[in-house]
Amino acid sequence: MTHLPPDRGAPAAGIDRLGLRHTTQHPAALAAFADAAEGLAAYRRDVPDCLERALAAAPGMPAALALRGLTLLLAARAETVAAARRVLSKLPSGPRTDDEAALAGALAAGLATGPLAAAEVLATALRRRPGLLLFVKLATALCFLGGDGAGMRRLTAAVLPAWSADMPGYGYVLGCHAFALEEAGDYAAAERFGRAAIAHTPADPWAIHAVAHVHEMTGQPAAGAAWIEARRADWQGCNNFAGHLAWHLALFRLAQGDVAAALDLYDREIRAEPSEDMRDYANAVSLLWRLRQHGIAVGPRWQELAAIARRRRGETVLLFAALHRLLALLAVGDAAAAGELVAGLAHARGEQGVVARQVGLPLGRALVGVAEAGRRAELGTLAAGLAALGGSNAQRDVFVRSLAILAAERGDRAARDAILAVRRRLRAEDRLADLLPTQPRRAA
């Protein structure tokens, strides 16, 4: 077991079973908080209930309040960020352990600046105490949201030597490392760590997900579909992350040419409910957009997605989500709302404001065909910089594909080839090149 040094601030009054130090000694509060921390790593549905139990046993418990705020921040919608601000305002003043201070500091930094600022607070704490599962999971999730795949890998590589198989949460940390390796393109190591994670903790949806990504990026749809289906009992009951694994399965079915199976997964598992959660929404939009690119009609499925996009067209909390809403508006031909959405991206602030200037606005303008000051965006350069949007390489592929098609329609062969080269560096080439028009689209 890794030695955990004493806090430099307030003396710890209680330590939960995952090693986090609290200013409360209440056994029920400590147990409930650890349940919430483990539930977060396992994508369980009961995390909010666990935090409620912790706060019922120890009202004002700093770590429970801060974790509630961070989960709201990670949801990345206007109303969840507003709720996170309310949680921050309720954090009690007074002595805190270093662990509690790090959670509160991450929440404050995330609300002030963005997810990468929050991740850095936790990464700093992990340099002192690398054996905290909750901090590893939160920091990697925040890096993922903020588009820092390299930071995600640095963090997991740095903490992993401090972990051993007898430490609670070890399998989840292996799963975090597996996904970080996959996003860095080290597919063999990612699969090895992902399978090791599952051998230790079979019901880790994130590790299942990491290995599924390896199959996606290495062009193995049959093996990927078999992998997800074989683990279904381990992920079916988790929170809405189950819908994301169903999305991966649908991509594999589509790659196998089984459109009916992909649409069935859409209706039964990906979009069974009209959720506005940004992850659920991105799953739905990106699958339908791929089908659209293949010339496959999807009936009225776009309409409810477009209605959500219209309501949220001024929202800039997360550019990754905003640009998926743009696709929904373009799919139904709502040029006015699409134009408003793109114009609104200029109002993004903090880290997302930087992303808007560097990537979001040029991408949005390219997708709607708006020239910027009489010139067009360099589509190849744009494709190479999409990582800043956050999400995974597989998720951002919807934009890479769109840029490649746009370049081909413009007759810009250099951009087309540059975009396909970007794509081949990330994944085994599939039949995207076959979808691209061979002649420029004529202006109406």
C-alpha positions as CSV (number, residue, x, y, z in Angstrom):
1,M,0.0,0.0,0.0
2,T,1.3,3.4,-0.9
3,H,2.2,5.5,2.1
4,L,-0.1,8.6,2.4
5,P,1.7,11.5,4.0
6,P,-0.2,13.6,6.6
7,D,-2.0,16.7,5.6
8,R,-0.2,20.0,5.9
9,G,-3.4,21.8,6.8
10,A,-6.1,20.8,9.2
11,P,-5.6,17.4,10.8
12,A,-7.7,14.7,9.2
13,A,-10.6,13.6,11.4
14,G,-11.8,10.7,9.3
15,I,-10.4,8.6,6.4
16,D,-12.8,6.8,4.0
17,R,-12.1,3.3,2.7
18,L,-10.6,4.8,-0.5
19,G,-8.1,6.8,1.4
20,L,-9.6,10.3,1.2
21,R,-9.3,12.5,4.3
22,H,-12.3,14.4,5.7
23,T,-13.0,16.8,8.5
24,T,-15.8,14.6,9.7
25,Q,-15.5,11.3,11.5
26,H,-19.1,10.2,11.0
27,P,-18.9,6.5,9.8
28,A,-22.1,6.7,7.7
29,A,-21.0,9.8,5.9
30,L,-17.5,8.4,5.2
31,A,-19.0,5.1,3.9
32,A,-21.6,6.9,1.7
33,F,-19.0,9.3,0.3
34,A,-16.7,6.3,-0.6
35,D,-19.7,4.7,-2.3
36,A,-20.2,7.8,-4.4
37,A,-16.5,7.9,-5.3
38,E,-16.5,4.3,-6.4
39,G,-19.8,4.7,-8.1
40,L,-18.4,7.6,-10.2
41,A,-15.5,5.3,-11.3
42,A,-18.0,2.5,-12.1
43,Y,-20.6,4.8,-13.9
44,R,-23.3,3.7,-11.4
45,R,-26.7,5.5,-11.3
46,D,-26.7,5.9,-7.5
47,V,-23.9,8.5,-7.2
48,P,-26.3,11.4,-6.4
49,D,-28.1,9.2,-3.8
50,C,-24.8,8.3,-2.2
51,L,-23.9,12.0,-1.9
52,E,-27.4,12.7,-0.4
53,R,-26.7,10.0,2.2
54,A,-23.3,11.5,3.1
55,L,-24.8,14.9,3.5
56,A,-27.7,13.6,5.6
57,A,-25.2,12.0,8.0
58,A,-22.8,15.0,8.0
59,P,-24.6,18.2,6.8
60,G,-22.2,20.5,5.0
61,M,-19.7,17.8,4.4
62,P,-17.1,19.6,2.2
63,A,-16.0,16.7,0.0
64,A,-19.6,15.6,-0.7
65,L,-20.7,19.1,-1.7
66,A,-17.6,19.6,-3.9
67,L,-18.1,16.3,-5.6
68,R,-21.7,17.1,-6.2
69,G,-20.6,20.4,-7.8
70,L,-17.9,18.7,-9.9
71,T,-20.4,16.1,-11.3
72,L,-22.6,19.0,-12.3
73,L,-19.7,20.8,-13.9
74,L,-18.9,17.6,-15.9
75,A,-22.5,17.5,-17.2
76,A,-21.6,20.7,-19.1
77,R,-25.0,22.3,-19.7
78,A,-26.0,25.8,-18.8
79,E,-28.4,24.6,-16.0
80,T,-25.9,22.1,-14.5
81,V,-23.1,24.7,-14.4
82,A,-25.5,27.1,-12.7
83,A,-26.4,24.4,-10.2
84,A,-22.6,23.8,-9.6
85,R,-22.2,27.5,-8.8
86,R,-25.0,27.2,-6.2
87,V,-23.2,24.2,-4.7
88,L,-19.9,26.2,-4.5
89,S,-21.7,29.0,-2.7
90,K,-22.8,26.5,0.0
91,L,-19.4,25.1,0.8
92,P,-18.7,25.9,4.4
93,S,-15.8,28.0,5.4
94,G,-13.4,26.8,8.1
95,P,-10.6,24.2,8.4
96,R,-10.4,21.6,5.6
97,T,-8.1,18.7,4.9
98,D,-5.9,19.0,1.9
99,D,-8.1,16.5,0.1
100,E,-11.2,18.6,0.8
101,A,-9.4,21.8,-0.2
102,A,-8.3,20.2,-3.5
103,L,-11.9,19.1,-4.4
104,A,-13.2,22.6,-3.5
105,G,-10.4,24.3,-5.4
106,A,-11.0,22.2,-8.5
107,L,-14.7,23.1,-8.4
108,A,-13.9,26.8,-8.1
109,A,-11.3,26.7,-10.8
110,G,-13.6,24.8,-13.2
111,L,-16.3,27.3,-12.8
112,A,-14.0,30.3,-13.1
113,T,-12.0,29.1,-16.1
114,G,-12.9,25.6,-17.3
115,P,-12.3,21.9,-16.9
116,L,-8.5,22.0,-17.6
117,A,-8.0,24.4,-14.7
118,A,-10.0,22.1,-12.5
119,A,-7.9,19.1,-13.7
120,E,-4.7,20.9,-12.9
121,V,-5.8,21.4,-9.2
122,L,-6.4,17.7,-8.9
123,A,-3.2,16.8,-10.8
124,T,-1.2,18.9,-8.3
125,A,-2.9,17.1,-5.4
126,L,-2.1,13.7,-7.0
127,R,1.6,14.6,-7.2
128,R,1.4,14.6,-3.4
129,R,-0.9,11.7,-3.0
130,P,-1.2,9.6,-6.2
131,G,-3.2,6.8,-4.5
132,L,-6.6,8.6,-4.6
133,L,-9.0,6.9,-7.0
134,L,-11.5,9.8,-7.0
135,F,-8.8,12.3,-8.0
136,V,-7.5,10.1,-10.8
137,K,-11.0,9.6,-12.2
138,L,-12.1,13.2,-11.9
139,A,-8.8,14.6,-13.3
140,T,-8.8,12.3,-16.3
141,A,-12.5,13.1,-16.9
142,L,-11.8,16.8,-16.8
143,C,-8.9,16.5,-19.2
144,F,-11.1,14.5,-21.5
145,L,-13.8,17.1,-21.4
146,G,-11.3,19.9,-22.0
147,G,-9.5,18.3,-24.9
148,D,-6.2,17.5,-23.2
149,G,-5.5,13.9,-24.2
150,A,-1.8,14.3,-23.6
151,G,-2.4,15.6,-20.1
152,M,-4.7,12.6,-19.5
153,R,-1.8,10.2,-20.4
154,R,0.8,12.1,-18.4
155,L,-1.4,11.9,-15.4
156,T,-2.2,8.2,-15.5
157,A,1.4,7.4,-16.3
158,A,2.6,9.4,-13.3
159,V,0.3,7.9,-10.8
160,L,0.3,4.3,-11.9
161,P,3.7,3.3,-10.3
162,A,2.1,4.2,-6.9
163,W,-0.7,1.7,-7.3
164,S,-0.8,-2.1,-6.7
165,A,-3.4,-4.7,-7.2
166,D,-4.3,-4.9,-3.5
167,M,-5.4,-1.2,-3.4
168,P,-9.1,-0.6,-3.7
169,G,-9.9,1.0,-7.1
170,Y,-6.8,-0.4,-8.9
171,G,-8.7,-1.8,-11.8
172,Y,-10.4,1.5,-12.4
173,V,-7.0,3.2,-12.5
174,L,-5.8,0.7,-15.1
175,G,-8.9,1.5,-17.1
176,C,-8.2,5.2,-17.0
177,H,-4.6,4.5,-18.2
178,A,-5.9,2.2,-21.0
179,F,-8.1,4.9,-22.4
180,A,-5.4,7.5,-22.2
181,L,-3.1,5.2,-24.1
182,E,-5.7,4.6,-26.8
183,E,-6.3,8.3,-27.3
184,A,-2.5,8.7,-27.7
185,G,-2.6,6.0,-30.5
186,D,-0.7,3.3,-28.5
187,Y,-3.3,0.7,-29.3
188,A,-1.4,-2.4,-28.4
189,A,-0.6,-1.1,-24.9
190,A,-4.2,0.3,-24.5
191,E,-5.7,-3.1,-25.2
192,R,-3.3,-4.8,-22.8
193,F,-4.1,-2.4,-20.0
194,G,-7.8,-2.5,-20.8
195,R,-7.9,-6.2,-20.6
196,A,-5.9,-6.2,-17.4
197,A,-8.3,-3.7,-15.9
198,I,-11.3,-5.9,-16.7
199,A,-9.5,-9.0,-15.3
200,H,-9.2,-7.1,-12.0
201,T,-12.6,-5.3,-12.1
202,P,-14.9,-7.0,-14.7
203,A,-17.7,-4.5,-14.4
204,D,-15.6,-1.4,-15.3
205,P,-17.5,0.3,-18.2
206,W,-14.6,2.6,-18.9
207,A,-12.1,-0.2,-19.5
208,I,-14.7,-2.0,-21.7
209,H,-15.0,1.2,-23.5
210,A,-11.2,1.6,-23.9
211,V,-10.8,-1.8,-25.6
212,A,-13.9,-1.0,-27.8
213,H,-12.1,2.2,-28.9
214,V,-9.0,0.1,-29.9
215,H,-11.2,-2.1,-32.1
216,E,-12.8,1.1,-33.6
217,M,-9.5,2.8,-34.4
218,T,-7.8,-0.3,-35.8
219,G,-10.7,-1.1,-38.1
220,Q,-12.0,-4.3,-36.5
221,P,-15.8,-3.9,-36.4
222,A,-16.7,-7.6,-36.1
223,A,-14.3,-8.0,-33.1
224,G,-15.5,-4.8,-31.6
225,A,-19.1,-5.8,-31.8
226,A,-18.4,-9.2,-30.3
227,W,-16.4,-7.6,-27.5
228,I,-19.2,-5.2,-26.5
229,E,-21.9,-7.8,-26.7
230,A,-19.8,-10.3,-24.7
231,R,-19.5,-7.8,-21.9
232,R,-23.1,-6.6,-22.0
233,A,-24.0,-8.0,-18.6
234,D,-21.2,-5.9,-17.1
235,W,-22.3,-2.5,-18.7
236,Q,-26.0,-2.8,-19.3
237,G,-27.0,-1.6,-15.8
238,C,-24.7,1.4,-15.6
239,N,-25.8,5.0,-15.9
240,N,-26.3,6.6,-19.3
241,F,-22.8,5.6,-20.3
242,A,-24.5,2.4,-21.4
243,G,-26.0,4.5,-24.2
244,H,-22.4,5.4,-25.3
245,L,-21.4,1.8,-25.4
246,A,-24.5,1.1,-27.5
247,W,-23.3,3.9,-29.8
248,H,-20.0,2.2,-30.3
249,L,-21.9,-1.0,-31.1
250,A,-24.0,0.8,-33.6
251,L,-20.8,2.2,-35.3
252,F,-19.5,-1.4,-35.6
253,R,-22.8,-2.6,-37.1
254,L,-22.8,0.3,-39.5
255,A,-19.2,-0.6,-40.5
256,Q,-20.4,-4.1,-41.1
257,G,-23.1,-2.8,-43.4
258,D,-26.0,-3.6,-41.0
259,V,-28.0,-0.4,-41.2
260,A,-31.1,-2.0,-39.7
261,A,-29.1,-3.1,-36.6
262,A,-27.6,0.4,-36.2
263,L,-31.1,2.0,-36.3
264,D,-32.5,-0.5,-33.9
265,L,-29.8,0.3,-31.4
266,Y,-30.5,4.0,-31.9
267,D,-34.2,3.5,-31.1
268,R,-33.9,1.0,-28.3
269,E,-30.7,2.0,-26.5
270,I,-29.1,5.2,-27.8
271,R,-32.2,7.4,-28.1
272,A,-34.8,5.5,-26.1
273,E,-35.5,8.8,-24.2
274,P,-35.2,12.4,-25.4
275,S,-32.3,13.2,-23.1
276,E,-30.6,16.6,-23.3
277,D,-27.5,15.2,-21.5
278,M,-24.6,16.3,-23.8
279,R,-23.2,12.8,-24.0
280,D,-26.5,11.2,-25.0
281,Y,-27.1,14.0,-27.5
282,A,-23.7,13.6,-29.1
283,N,-24.3,9.9,-29.4
284,A,-27.6,10.4,-31.3
285,V,-26.4,13.2,-33.6
286,S,-23.2,11.7,-34.6
287,L,-24.8,8.4,-35.5
288,L,-27.6,10.0,-37.6
289,W,-25.0,12.3,-39.3
290,R,-23.0,9.3,-40.4
291,L,-26.1,7.6,-41.7
292,R,-26.9,10.8,-43.6
293,Q,-23.4,10.8,-45.1
294,H,-24.1,7.3,-46.3
295,G,-27.3,8.5,-48.0
296,I,-29.5,6.6,-45.5
297,A,-32.9,8.2,-44.7
298,V,-33.7,8.1,-41.0
299,G,-37.3,9.4,-41.1
300,P,-38.4,11.9,-38.4
301,R,-35.5,11.1,-36.0
302,W,-33.8,14.4,-36.6
303,Q,-36.7,16.5,-35.5
304,E,-36.5,16.1,-31.7
305,L,-32.8,16.6,-31.9
306,A,-33.2,19.8,-33.9
307,A,-35.8,21.1,-31.4
308,I,-33.3,20.8,-28.6
309,A,-30.6,22.5,-30.7
310,R,-33.0,25.4,-31.3
311,R,-33.6,25.9,-27.6
312,R,-29.9,25.7,-26.8
313,R,-28.5,27.5,-29.8
314,G,-27.0,30.3,-27.7
315,E,-25.4,27.9,-25.2
316,T,-21.5,27.9,-25.2
317,V,-20.7,25.9,-22.1
318,L,-19.0,23.2,-24.2
319,L,-18.1,23.8,-27.9
320,F,-18.1,20.0,-28.5
321,A,-21.8,19.9,-27.6
322,A,-22.6,23.1,-29.4
323,L,-21.2,21.8,-32.7
324,H,-23.2,18.6,-32.4
325,R,-26.3,20.8,-32.0
326,L,-25.2,22.6,-35.2
327,L,-25.2,19.3,-37.1
328,A,-28.8,18.7,-36.0
329,L,-29.9,22.1,-37.3
330,L,-28.1,21.6,-40.6
331,A,-29.7,18.2,-41.0
332,V,-33.2,19.7,-40.9
333,G,-32.2,22.7,-43.0
334,D,-32.7,25.3,-40.3
335,A,-30.2,27.8,-41.7
336,A,-31.4,30.7,-39.5
337,A,-30.9,28.8,-36.2
338,A,-27.6,27.4,-37.5
339,G,-26.4,30.9,-38.2
340,E,-27.4,32.1,-34.8
341,L,-25.6,29.2,-33.2
342,V,-22.4,29.8,-35.0
343,A,-22.5,33.6,-34.3
344,G,-23.1,32.8,-30.6
345,L,-19.9,30.8,-30.4
346,A,-18.0,34.1,-30.3
347,H,-19.5,34.7,-26.8
348,A,-17.8,31.6,-25.2
349,R,-15.6,32.5,-22.3
350,G,-12.7,31.1,-20.4
351,E,-11.1,28.0,-21.8
352,Q,-14.0,27.5,-24.2
353,G,-13.5,31.0,-25.5
354,V,-10.0,30.0,-26.6
355,V,-11.4,26.8,-28.2
356,A,-14.0,28.9,-30.0
357,R,-11.4,31.2,-31.5
358,Q,-9.0,28.4,-32.5
359,V,-11.4,25.7,-33.6
360,G,-15.1,26.2,-32.9
361,L,-15.8,29.3,-35.0
362,P,-13.8,28.2,-38.0
363,L,-15.4,24.8,-37.9
364,G,-18.9,26.1,-37.5
365,R,-18.5,28.6,-40.3
366,A,-17.0,25.9,-42.6
367,L,-19.9,23.5,-41.8
368,V,-22.5,26.2,-42.7
369,G,-20.5,27.4,-45.7
370,V,-19.9,30.9,-44.4
371,A,-16.8,32.7,-45.7
372,E,-14.8,34.6,-43.1
373,A,-13.7,38.0,-44.3
374,G,-13.6,36.8,-47.9
375,R,-11.5,33.8,-47.2
376,R,-12.2,30.2,-46.4
377,A,-10.8,28.2,-43.5
378,E,-7.9,26.0,-44.2
379,L,-9.8,22.7,-43.8
380,G,-6.7,20.5,-43.5
381,T,-5.3,22.6,-40.7
382,L,-8.7,22.7,-39.0
383,A,-8.9,18.9,-39.1
384,A,-5.5,18.6,-37.4
385,G,-6.6,20.9,-34.5
386,L,-9.9,19.3,-33.6
387,A,-8.6,17.7,-30.4
388,A,-9.1,20.9,-28.5
389,L,-12.8,20.4,-28.7
390,G,-12.7,17.6,-26.2
391,G,-14.3,14.2,-26.6
392,S,-12.5,11.2,-28.1
393,N,-10.8,10.7,-31.5
394,A,-13.7,8.4,-32.4
395,Q,-16.3,11.1,-31.4
396,R,-14.5,13.9,-33.3
397,D,-14.4,11.7,-36.4
398,V,-17.8,13.0,-37.3
399,F,-16.2,16.4,-37.9
400,V,-13.2,15.0,-39.7
401,R,-15.5,13.1,-42.0
402,S,-17.5,16.3,-42.6
403,L,-14.5,18.3,-43.4
404,A,-13.2,15.7,-45.9
405,I,-16.5,15.7,-47.7
406,L,-16.6,19.5,-47.7
407,A,-13.1,19.7,-49.1
408,A,-14.0,17.3,-51.9
409,E,-17.2,19.2,-52.7
410,R,-15.0,22.4,-53.0
411,G,-12.6,20.6,-55.3
412,D,-9.9,21.3,-52.8
413,R,-7.8,18.1,-53.4
414,A,-4.9,19.3,-51.2
415,A,-7.2,19.8,-48.2
416,R,-9.0,16.5,-48.9
417,D,-5.7,14.6,-48.9
418,A,-4.5,16.5,-45.8
419,I,-7.7,15.6,-43.9
420,L,-7.5,11.9,-44.9
421,A,-3.9,11.9,-43.8
422,V,-4.9,13.2,-40.4
423,R,-7.5,10.5,-40.2
424,R,-5.1,7.7,-41.2
425,R,-2.7,8.8,-38.4
426,L,-5.5,8.1,-35.9
427,R,-7.2,5.1,-37.3
428,A,-7.2,2.3,-39.9
429,E,-8.6,3.8,-43.1
430,D,-12.2,2.7,-43.8
431,R,-14.3,3.4,-46.8
432,L,-14.6,7.2,-46.2
433,A,-12.6,8.0,-49.3
434,D,-15.3,6.1,-51.3
435,L,-18.0,8.5,-49.9
436,L,-16.2,11.6,-51.2
437,P,-17.4,13.3,-54.4
438,T,-15.0,13.1,-57.2
439,Q,-16.2,16.4,-58.7
440,P,-16.7,19.7,-57.0
441,R,-20.3,20.6,-56.1
442,R,-21.6,23.3,-58.4
443,A,-22.9,26.5,-56.8
444,A,-26.6,26.9,-57.0
